[in-house]
């Protein structure tokens, strides 16, 4: 913020993962991430 003047609020997300023989872990915050991307993009994009 100090050097760029841009206020950033991180969105933590996980696309899901699997370790060894464990069951697939579900994704989380993907909708929130997509919403933030769409919200901040210019309309002409």
C-alpha distance matrix in Angstrom:
0.0 3.8 5.7 5.4 4.7 5.1 5.5 7.5 10.7 12.9 16.6 19.0 22.2 25.4 27.9 30.7 32.4 35.8 36.9 40.6 43.0 40.7 40.2 37.4 34.3 33.0 29.7 27.1 24.2 25.1 25.8 22.4 20.7 23.1 22.4 18.6 19.4 22.0 20.1 17.3 19.7 21.3 24.9 26.5 25.4
3.8 0.0 3.8 5.9 5.8 8.1 9.1 11.3 14.4 16.4 20.1 22.3 25.6 28.7 31.2 34.0 35.4 38.7 39.6 43.2 45.8 43.6 43.3 40.5 37.5 36.4 33.1 30.7 27.8 28.8 29.5 26.2 24.5 26.8 26.2 22.4 23.0 25.6 23.7 20.7 22.9 24.3 27.9 29.3 28.3
5.7 3.8 0.0 3.8 6.1 8.4 10.6 12.3 15.8 17.4 21.0 23.1 26.1 29.0 31.2 34.1 35.4 38.7 39.6 43.0 45.8 43.8 43.6 40.7 37.9 36.9 33.5 31.4 28.6 29.1 30.0 27.0 24.8 26.8 26.6 22.8 22.7 25.4 23.9 20.6 22.3 23.5 27.2 28.1 27.0
5.4 5.9 3.8 0.0 3.8 5.3 8.5 10.3 14.0 15.8 19.1 21.6 24.4 27.4 29.3 32.4 34.1 37.5 38.8 42.2 44.9 42.9 42.4 39.3 36.5 35.2 31.7 29.6 26.5 26.7 27.4 24.5 22.2 23.9 23.6 19.8 19.5 22.0 20.5 17.0 18.6 19.6 23.4 24.3 23.3
4.7 5.8 6.1 3.8 0.0 3.8 6.5 9.5 13.1 15.6 18.9 21.8 24.7 28.0 30.1 33.2 35.1 38.7 40.1 43.7 46.1 43.8 43.1 40.0 37.1 35.5 32.0 29.5 26.3 26.7 26.9 23.7 22.0 23.6 22.7 19.0 19.3 21.4 19.3 16.1 18.1 19.0 22.5 23.9 23.4
5.1 8.1 8.4 5.3 3.8 0.0 3.8 6.2 9.8 12.3 15.4 18.4 21.2 24.5 26.5 29.7 31.8 35.4 37.0 40.6 42.9 40.6 39.7 36.6 33.7 31.9 28.3 25.9 22.6 23.0 23.1 20.0 18.2 19.8 19.0 15.2 15.6 17.8 15.8 12.7 14.9 16.3 19.9 21.5 20.6
5.5 9.1 10.6 8.5 6.5 3.8 0.0 3.8 6.8 9.9 13.1 16.2 19.2 22.8 25.0 28.0 30.2 33.8 35.4 39.1 41.3 38.7 37.8 34.7 31.6 29.9 26.4 23.6 20.3 21.2 21.2 17.8 16.5 18.6 17.5 13.7 15.0 17.3 15.0 12.5 15.5 17.4 20.6 22.8 21.8
7.5 11.3 12.3 10.3 9.5 6.2 3.8 0.0 3.8 6.3 9.5 12.5 15.5 19.0 21.3 24.3 26.4 30.0 31.6 35.4 37.5 35.0 34.0 31.0 27.9 26.2 22.8 20.1 16.9 17.8 18.3 14.9 13.3 15.8 15.2 11.4 12.7 15.5 13.8 11.6 14.6 17.1 20.3 22.5 20.9
10.7 14.4 15.8 14.0 13.1 9.8 6.8 3.8 0.0 3.8 6.6 9.7 12.9 16.5 19.2 21.8 24.2 27.8 29.5 33.2 35.1 32.4 31.3 28.4 25.1 23.3 20.0 17.0 13.9 15.3 15.7 12.2 11.2 14.2 13.4 10.0 12.2 15.0 13.3 12.1 15.4 18.3 21.1 23.6 22.0
12.9 16.4 17.4 15.8 15.6 12.3 9.9 6.3 3.8 0.0 3.8 6.3 9.5 13.0 15.7 18.4 20.5 24.1 25.7 29.5 31.4 28.8 27.9 24.9 21.8 20.2 16.9 14.3 11.4 12.8 14.1 10.9 9.4 12.8 13.0 10.0 11.7 15.0 14.2 13.2 16.0 19.4 22.0 24.3 22.1
16.6 20.1 21.0 19.1 18.9 15.4 13.1 9.5 6.6 3.8 0.0 3.8 6.3 10.0 12.6 15.3 17.8 21.4 23.5 27.2 28.9 26.1 24.9 21.8 18.7 16.8 13.4 10.6 7.7 9.1 10.5 7.5 6.3 10.0 10.5 8.4 10.3 13.4 13.2 13.1 15.7 19.3 21.5 23.9 21.5
19.0 22.3 23.1 21.6 21.8 18.4 16.2 12.5 9.7 6.3 3.8 0.0 3.8 7.2 10.4 12.5 14.7 18.2 19.9 23.7 25.4 22.7 21.7 18.8 15.5 14.2 11.1 8.6 6.9 8.8 11.2 9.1 8.0 11.8 13.0 11.6 13.1 16.3 16.6 16.6 18.8 22.5 24.6 26.9 24.2
22.2 25.6 26.1 24.4 24.7 21.2 19.2 15.5 12.9 9.5 6.3 3.8 0.0 3.8 6.7 9.0 11.6 15.2 17.5 21.2 22.7 20.0 18.7 15.5 12.5 10.9 7.5 5.7 4.9 6.0 9.2 8.4 7.2 10.4 12.4 12.0 13.0 15.8 16.9 17.4 19.1 22.9 24.5 26.6 23.7
25.4 28.7 29.0 27.4 28.0 24.5 22.8 19.0 16.5 13.0 10.0 7.2 3.8 0.0 3.8 5.4 7.8 11.5 13.9 17.6 19.0 16.5 15.2 12.0 9.3 8.2 5.2 5.4 6.9 7.1 10.8 11.1 10.0 12.4 15.0 15.1 15.5 18.2 19.8 20.4 21.6 25.4 26.9 28.7 25.5
27.9 31.2 31.2 29.3 30.1 26.5 25.0 21.3 19.2 15.7 12.6 10.4 6.7 3.8 0.0 3.8 6.8 10.4 13.5 16.8 18.1 16.0 14.3 10.6 8.9 7.5 4.6 6.8 8.5 7.0 10.6 12.1 10.7 12.0 15.2 15.9 15.7 17.9 20.2 21.0 21.5 25.2 26.4 27.8 24.5
30.7 34.0 34.1 32.4 33.2 29.7 28.0 24.3 21.8 18.4 15.3 12.5 9.0 5.4 3.8 0.0 3.8 7.2 10.4 13.6 14.6 12.3 10.5 7.0 5.2 4.8 4.1 7.4 10.4 9.8 13.1 14.7 14.0 15.4 18.3 19.2 19.3 21.5 23.5 24.5 25.3 28.9 30.0 31.5 28.2
32.4 35.4 35.4 34.1 35.1 31.8 30.2 26.4 24.2 20.5 17.8 14.7 11.6 7.8 6.8 3.8 0.0 3.8 6.8 10.1 11.5 9.6 8.9 5.9 5.3 7.3 7.7 10.8 13.8 13.4 16.8 18.2 17.2 18.8 21.8 22.4 22.3 24.7 26.9 27.5 28.2 31.9 33.1 34.4 31.0
35.8 38.7 38.7 37.5 38.7 35.4 33.8 30.0 27.8 24.1 21.4 18.2 15.2 11.5 10.4 7.2 3.8 0.0 3.8 6.5 7.8 6.4 6.4 4.8 6.1 9.2 10.8 13.9 17.2 16.9 20.2 21.8 21.0 22.4 25.4 26.2 26.1 28.4 30.6 31.3 31.9 35.5 36.7 37.9 34.4
36.9 39.6 39.6 38.8 40.1 37.0 35.4 31.6 29.5 25.7 23.5 19.9 17.5 13.9 13.5 10.4 6.8 3.8 0.0 3.8 6.3 5.6 7.8 7.8 8.8 12.3 14.0 16.7 20.0 20.0 23.5 24.7 23.8 25.5 28.5 28.9 28.9 31.4 33.5 34.0 34.7 38.4 39.7 41.0 37.5
40.6 43.2 43.0 42.2 43.7 40.6 39.1 35.4 33.2 29.5 27.2 23.7 21.2 17.6 16.8 13.6 10.1 6.5 3.8 0.0 3.8 5.5 8.5 9.6 11.6 15.2 17.3 20.2 23.5 23.4 26.7 28.2 27.3 28.8 31.8 32.5 32.3 34.7 36.9 37.5 38.0 41.6 42.9 43.9 40.4
43.0 45.8 45.8 44.9 46.1 42.9 41.3 37.5 35.1 31.4 28.9 25.4 22.7 19.0 18.1 14.6 11.5 7.8 6.3 3.8 0.0 3.8 6.6 8.9 11.5 15.0 17.7 20.7 24.3 24.2 27.3 29.0 28.5 29.9 32.7 33.7 33.7 35.9 38.1 39.0 39.5 43.1 44.1 45.3 41.9
40.7 43.6 43.8 42.9 43.8 40.6 38.7 35.0 32.4 28.8 26.1 22.7 20.0 16.5 16.0 12.3 9.6 6.4 5.6 5.5 3.8 0.0 3.8 6.6 8.4 12.0 14.9 17.7 21.4 21.7 24.6 26.2 26.0 27.6 30.2 31.2 31.5 33.7 35.7 36.7 37.5 41.2 42.2 43.6 40.3
40.2 43.3 43.6 42.4 43.1 39.7 37.8 34.0 31.3 27.9 24.9 21.7 18.7 15.2 14.3 10.5 8.9 6.4 7.8 8.5 6.6 3.8 0.0 3.8 6.3 9.2 12.6 15.5 19.3 19.4 22.0 23.9 24.0 25.3 27.8 29.2 29.6 31.4 33.4 34.8 35.5 39.1 39.9 41.4 38.2
37.4 40.5 40.7 39.3 40.0 36.6 34.7 31.0 28.4 24.9 21.8 18.8 15.5 12.0 10.6 7.0 5.9 4.8 7.8 9.6 8.9 6.6 3.8 0.0 3.8 6.3 9.3 12.5 16.2 15.9 18.6 20.7 20.6 21.6 24.3 25.7 25.9 27.7 29.9 31.2 31.8 35.4 36.1 37.6 34.4
34.3 37.5 37.9 36.5 37.1 33.7 31.6 27.9 25.1 21.8 18.7 15.5 12.5 9.3 8.9 5.2 5.3 6.1 8.8 11.6 11.5 8.4 6.3 3.8 0.0 3.8 6.7 9.4 13.1 13.5 16.3 17.9 18.0 19.5 21.9 23.1 23.7 25.7 27.5 28.8 29.8 33.5 34.4 36.1 33.0
33.0 36.4 36.9 35.2 35.5 31.9 29.9 26.2 23.3 20.2 16.8 14.2 10.9 8.2 7.5 4.8 7.3 9.2 12.3 15.2 15.0 12.0 9.2 6.3 3.8 0.0 3.8 6.6 10.3 10.5 12.8 14.7 15.3 16.5 18.7 20.2 21.0 22.6 24.4 26.0 27.1 30.7 31.3 33.2 30.2
29.7 33.1 33.5 31.7 32.0 28.3 26.4 22.8 20.0 16.9 13.4 11.1 7.5 5.2 4.6 4.1 7.7 10.8 14.0 17.3 17.7 14.9 12.6 9.3 6.7 3.8 0.0 3.8 7.0 6.9 9.7 11.4 11.6 12.9 15.3 16.6 17.3 19.1 20.9 22.3 23.4 27.0 27.8 29.8 26.8
27.1 30.7 31.4 29.6 29.5 25.9 23.6 20.1 17.0 14.3 10.6 8.6 5.7 5.4 6.8 7.4 10.8 13.9 16.7 20.2 20.7 17.7 15.5 12.5 9.4 6.6 3.8 0.0 3.8 5.5 7.9 8.6 9.5 11.5 13.2 14.3 15.7 17.5 18.7 20.3 21.9 25.5 26.4 28.7 26.0
24.2 27.8 28.6 26.5 26.3 22.6 20.3 16.9 13.9 11.4 7.7 6.9 4.9 6.9 8.5 10.4 13.8 17.2 20.0 23.5 24.3 21.4 19.3 16.2 13.1 10.3 7.0 3.8 0.0 3.8 5.5 5.0 6.2 8.7 9.8 10.6 12.4 14.3 15.1 16.7 18.5 22.1 23.2 25.7 23.2
25.1 28.8 29.1 26.7 26.7 23.0 21.2 17.8 15.3 12.8 9.1 8.8 6.0 7.1 7.0 9.8 13.4 16.9 20.0 23.4 24.2 21.7 19.4 15.9 13.5 10.5 6.9 5.5 3.8 0.0 3.8 5.4 5.0 6.2 8.5 9.9 10.6 12.3 14.0 15.6 16.7 20.3 21.1 23.3 20.5
25.8 29.5 30.0 27.4 26.9 23.1 21.2 18.3 15.7 14.1 10.5 11.2 9.2 10.8 10.6 13.1 16.8 20.2 23.5 26.7 27.3 24.6 22.0 18.6 16.3 12.8 9.7 7.9 5.5 3.8 0.0 3.8 5.4 5.1 6.0 8.6 9.9 10.5 12.0 14.3 15.5 18.8 19.2 21.7 19.4
22.4 26.2 27.0 24.5 23.7 20.0 17.8 14.9 12.2 10.9 7.5 9.1 8.4 11.1 12.1 14.7 18.2 21.8 24.7 28.2 29.0 26.2 23.9 20.7 17.9 14.7 11.4 8.6 5.0 5.4 3.8 0.0 3.8 5.5 5.1 6.2 8.7 10.0 10.4 12.4 14.4 17.8 18.7 21.5 19.4
20.7 24.5 24.8 22.2 22.0 18.2 16.5 13.3 11.2 9.4 6.3 8.0 7.2 10.0 10.7 14.0 17.2 21.0 23.8 27.3 28.5 26.0 24.0 20.6 18.0 15.3 11.6 9.5 6.2 5.0 5.4 3.8 0.0 3.8 5.4 5.2 6.3 8.7 9.8 10.9 12.5 16.1 17.5 19.8 17.3
23.1 26.8 26.8 23.9 23.6 19.8 18.6 15.8 14.2 12.8 10.0 11.8 10.4 12.4 12.0 15.4 18.8 22.4 25.5 28.8 29.9 27.6 25.3 21.6 19.5 16.5 12.9 11.5 8.7 6.2 5.1 5.5 3.8 0.0 3.8 5.5 5.1 6.2 8.4 10.1 10.8 14.2 15.0 17.2 14.6
22.4 26.2 26.6 23.6 22.7 19.0 17.5 15.2 13.4 13.0 10.5 13.0 12.4 15.0 15.2 18.3 21.8 25.4 28.5 31.8 32.7 30.2 27.8 24.3 21.9 18.7 15.3 13.2 9.8 8.5 6.0 5.1 5.4 3.8 0.0 3.8 5.5 5.2 5.9 8.6 10.1 13.2 13.7 16.6 14.8
18.6 22.4 22.8 19.8 19.0 15.2 13.7 11.4 10.0 10.0 8.4 11.6 12.0 15.1 15.9 19.2 22.4 26.2 28.9 32.5 33.7 31.2 29.2 25.7 23.1 20.2 16.6 14.3 10.6 9.9 8.6 6.2 5.2 5.5 3.8 0.0 3.8 5.5 5.0 6.2 8.6 12.0 13.5 16.3 14.5
19.4 23.0 22.7 19.5 19.3 15.6 15.0 12.7 12.2 11.7 10.3 13.1 13.0 15.5 15.7 19.3 22.3 26.1 28.9 32.3 33.7 31.5 29.6 25.9 23.7 21.0 17.3 15.7 12.4 10.6 9.9 8.7 6.3 5.1 5.5 3.8 0.0 3.8 5.5 5.5 6.2 10.0 11.6 13.8 11.4
22.0 25.6 25.4 22.0 21.4 17.8 17.3 15.5 15.0 15.0 13.4 16.3 15.8 18.2 17.9 21.5 24.7 28.4 31.4 34.7 35.9 33.7 31.4 27.7 25.7 22.6 19.1 17.5 14.3 12.3 10.5 10.0 8.7 6.2 5.2 5.5 3.8 0.0 3.8 5.6 5.4 8.4 8.9 11.5 9.6
20.1 23.7 23.9 20.5 19.3 15.8 15.0 13.8 13.3 14.2 13.2 16.6 16.9 19.8 20.2 23.5 26.9 30.6 33.5 36.9 38.1 35.7 33.4 29.9 27.5 24.4 20.9 18.7 15.1 14.0 12.0 10.4 9.8 8.4 5.9 5.0 5.5 3.8 0.0 3.8 5.8 8.2 9.1 12.4 11.5
17.3 20.7 20.6 17.0 16.1 12.7 12.5 11.6 12.1 13.2 13.1 16.6 17.4 20.4 21.0 24.5 27.5 31.3 34.0 37.5 39.0 36.7 34.8 31.2 28.8 26.0 22.3 20.3 16.7 15.6 14.3 12.4 10.9 10.1 8.6 6.2 5.5 5.6 3.8 0.0 3.8 6.5 9.0 11.7 10.5
19.7 22.9 22.3 18.6 18.1 14.9 15.5 14.6 15.4 16.0 15.7 18.8 19.1 21.6 21.5 25.3 28.2 31.9 34.7 38.0 39.5 37.5 35.5 31.8 29.8 27.1 23.4 21.9 18.5 16.7 15.5 14.4 12.5 10.8 10.1 8.6 6.2 5.4 5.8 3.8 0.0 3.8 6.4 8.3 6.8
21.3 24.3 23.5 19.6 19.0 16.3 17.4 17.1 18.3 19.4 19.3 22.5 22.9 25.4 25.2 28.9 31.9 35.5 38.4 41.6 43.1 41.2 39.1 35.4 33.5 30.7 27.0 25.5 22.1 20.3 18.8 17.8 16.1 14.2 13.2 12.0 10.0 8.4 8.2 6.5 3.8 0.0 3.8 5.5 5.6
24.9 27.9 27.2 23.4 22.5 19.9 20.6 20.3 21.1 22.0 21.5 24.6 24.5 26.9 26.4 30.0 33.1 36.7 39.7 42.9 44.1 42.2 39.9 36.1 34.4 31.3 27.8 26.4 23.2 21.1 19.2 18.7 17.5 15.0 13.7 13.5 11.6 8.9 9.1 9.0 6.4 3.8 0.0 3.8 5.4
26.5 29.3 28.1 24.3 23.9 21.5 22.8 22.5 23.6 24.3 23.9 26.9 26.6 28.7 27.8 31.5 34.4 37.9 41.0 43.9 45.3 43.6 41.4 37.6 36.1 33.2 29.8 28.7 25.7 23.3 21.7 21.5 19.8 17.2 16.6 16.3 13.8 11.5 12.4 11.7 8.3 5.5 3.8 0.0 3.8
25.4 28.3 27.0 23.3 23.4 20.6 21.8 20.9 22.0 22.1 21.5 24.2 23.7 25.5 24.5 28.2 31.0 34.4 37.5 40.4 41.9 40.3 38.2 34.4 33.0 30.2 26.8 26.0 23.2 20.5 19.4 19.4 17.3 14.6 14.8 14.5 11.4 9.6 11.5 10.5 6.8 5.6 5.4 3.8 0.0
